[in-house]
């Protein structure tokens, strides 16, 4: 079968990939569409260390083709969106409703794939850049069949991360003020999460003026090419500032833009050893810096909720899909993503 493989030096679309059958508590999914997220690109450029060779992709949707022993919540033929969260479901964090903190869901890559007799790692417990993948049952979330696969794929990462950061982590309230630095796939979902939460002012900041129209479509009330103009819109600062770029200098910027009792939420992925600096005195007025993994999401709860919000028109998904590419055109999809030409490019099988 076809898939996108990174060998530690280069990326190749191969046609001789194999995946094992699902075991107990696992699901075999035929992938129909998969979003190209910057996290995939970060594996390629080394920002996210990951052992090669690895089958890339972590934002996918498809059809259940097989289930292992003990799986009852999905069946063959069901449409599913895939999460990257292979949490155990039995530890204290899972039981407390914090599956993103499950220690068994972090840093334990499996090898369900093989090629020419050699095993390949699975990226983010998902590897949706393959015609078929095997995931833990908890990762397969049933969705309505009228949600198109290219749009449904985005539920599993970009939407969970961006909208979840607003609703689950920051808990933006009606009437709050929000600044979003970076309006890529994550930033746009933060913007629409803030809109859904009822934020009064939503300021989008991006150096690319071509992104203004889309940012406003998703809910931005203002668009600025630089953070320098934020104080003209919000003289006392913002209740919430989301850094969605992954630039250490913008961490300081996010803190500087906060009002009293404001919180800066860090969503952009930096290199593991990168450091940011800021004056601690700036935090004394009850300001906070919040990390956020995967939107503090609960995929089996949040994905169905977001699917229903999509069906009512409250959550935009189709508008996120700027372009679709056959998987064989991964190189072109990568170039467009790196050039900032797309909100989300989607690979289709």
Secondary structure, DSSP 8 states (H G I E B T S, - for coil): --EEEE-SS-EEEES-EEE----TTEEEEEEEEEEE-HHHHHHHTTSS---SSEE----EEEEEEEE-TT--S--TT-EEEE-S----SSSHHHHTT-GGG-GGGSS-----EEETTEEEEEGGGT--SBSEEEEEGGGEEE--TTS-HHHHHGGGTHHHHHHHIIIIII---TT-EEEEE--SHHHHHHHHHHHHHT-SEEEEE-S-GGGHHHHHHHT-SEEESSGGGHHHHSTT-EEEEEE-S--HHHHHHHHHTEEEEEEEEE-S---TT------GGGGTTT-EEEE-SGGG--HHHHHHHHHHHHHHTSS--GGGEEEEEEGGGHHHHHHHHHTT--SEEEEE-
